[in-house]
């Protein structure tokens, strides 16, 4: 059982969730948990049902059927109690454009019922944590996309909620800003449950301890980023880059190794990639062969796997994927 700063159990519980829009089913029988101290990456292609699911979890959309519990409170039966536990960064993060950055955050703090001293403290902390100091007197309408995104994050964390739900938190940020936001998320994850919807697969590998993949509103994968990489056809593949051209017979000799499923050559004629059977490590056999044949090897590289390849395979298949194995 997960336990962070006295919190136990699941922070978010989703059970048999459905959402219909007329004859169209956007979310179908979806179930998963998010625990305290966990950053869960919520993935899927466009139109998969991610934003619809997040709107249901935060109470913006009612489910057609199913159950959602937030910090132990039923979202339908105890909506206010449940929603107080959530900080939400929606897609687009709408704000009042004629307000300045500080005035908008002051407004959010007032809505949440804080007195003057507490408002100032919380607004100041959220501005500092999201690095908005340089634009506090600037109208929201004049902010860049990156600053608007950080303003949305600032309002989501202003009340220091135990649960954060964020839709594309680094959308529109430059590489330095992405790094800052990722570091902030890692820091907050020590005592919060964080659900992140993203289409940036590198983000999953960088900050998420677990990933859920949906397509057509259906759960297809629930496991760790490491398990996703292990499912890649390139997991444990060995790339050999040669000094000069590819030696004669090299492809044939590599294919004759029992653990090698296939061998591909790059267009530049200097690199071979040996693909293993079922992800079996083949580095020892390949390097032994290279030494025996005295090949002029310049570089040897072992692939961890490629998330985009696995993502495409899972989301274009009708069969749910099992961690550690192929769909």
Residue, then its C-alpha position, 0 to 999 in steps of 0.5 A: x500500500x502506498x504511503x506518503x506523509x501520512x496518506x494511504x491508499x489510492x488518491x484517485x480511483x476510477x472504476x468502470x467509467x463510461x462516457x457517452x455523447x449520444x450514440x458515440x462512446x468516448x470512454x468505455x469501461x475504464x478503470x485505474x488508480x493513482x496513488x500518493x507519491x506517484x506521477x502517472x502518465x496518461x497517454x493516447x492518440x488524439x481523440x482517445x478520450x484522455x481529456x474527457x476522462x480528466x474532465x470527469x475526474x475533476x468534476x467538469x463532466x458527469x460520467x454516464x456510468x461508473x465511479x470516481x473517488x477522490x481522496x476517499x470521497x465519491x465525486x458524485x455524492x460528495x463533489x465539493x469535498x472531492x474537488x477541494x483535494x484537486x489542483x487542475x491544469x486544463x487544456x488551454x488553461x483559460x484565464x481572464x485576459x484583462x487581469x495581470x498575472x498577479x491579479x488573476x492569482x489573487x482572484x483565484x486565492x479569493x475564490x478559494x476563501x483565503x484571507x489577505x495575509x494567506x492570499x499574499x503568501x500563497x500567490x507569492x509562493x506559486x509565482x516563485x515556484x513557476x518562475x512568473x516573477x518577470x510578468x506579474x504586472x503584465x496582462x494575461x492576454x499579452x503573455x506568451x504561450x509558455x507564460x500562460x501555461x505556467x500561469x495555469x500551473x500556478x493557479x493549479x498549485x496555489x492551494x497546495x492540493x494533495x492531487x494534481x491533474x494536468x493536461x499537457x503541462x509542458x505544452x508550449x514551453x521551451x526546453x529550459x522551461x520544460x526542465x523547470x516544470x519537470x523538476x517542479x513536478x518531481x519535487x511535488x510528487x513526494x507528497x502528492x498524487x499527480x496525473x499527467x495527460x501528455x502526447x510527449x513520450x519523452x515526458x513519460x520516460x523523464x518524470x512518470x513512474x507509471x503509464x496508462x495508455x488508452x485508445x478509442x476510450x479503452x484501456x490498452x496498457x497499465x505499467x511502468x515506462x521500463x515495461x513499455x521499453x521492454x516491449x519494443x522490438x528494438x529492446x536489446x538490439x545491438x548497433x555496430x558502426x564500422x570504420x569504413x564500409x560494412x564488412x563482407x559476410x557481416x550481415x549473414x554471420x550476424x543472422x546465423x547467431x541463434x538469438x538474432x531475429x533480423x539484421x538491418x543496414x543503414x542507408x549510409x552503408x556503415x551501420x548494422x543493427x541486429x534485432x534480438x528474438x523476444x528482447x533477449x540480450x545479444x551484446x555478448x554474442x555480437x561482440x564475440x563475433x566481431x572480435x573473432x572476425x576482426x571487424x573494424x568496429x568504430x562504435x557499439x550501441x545497445x538499444x533500450x527500446x523506443x517508446x514511440x514504436x511501442x505506442x504506435x503498436x499498442x494504439x493501433x491494436x485492438x488487443x490490450x498490451x500486457x507489461x513484459x510482453x507484446x500486445 
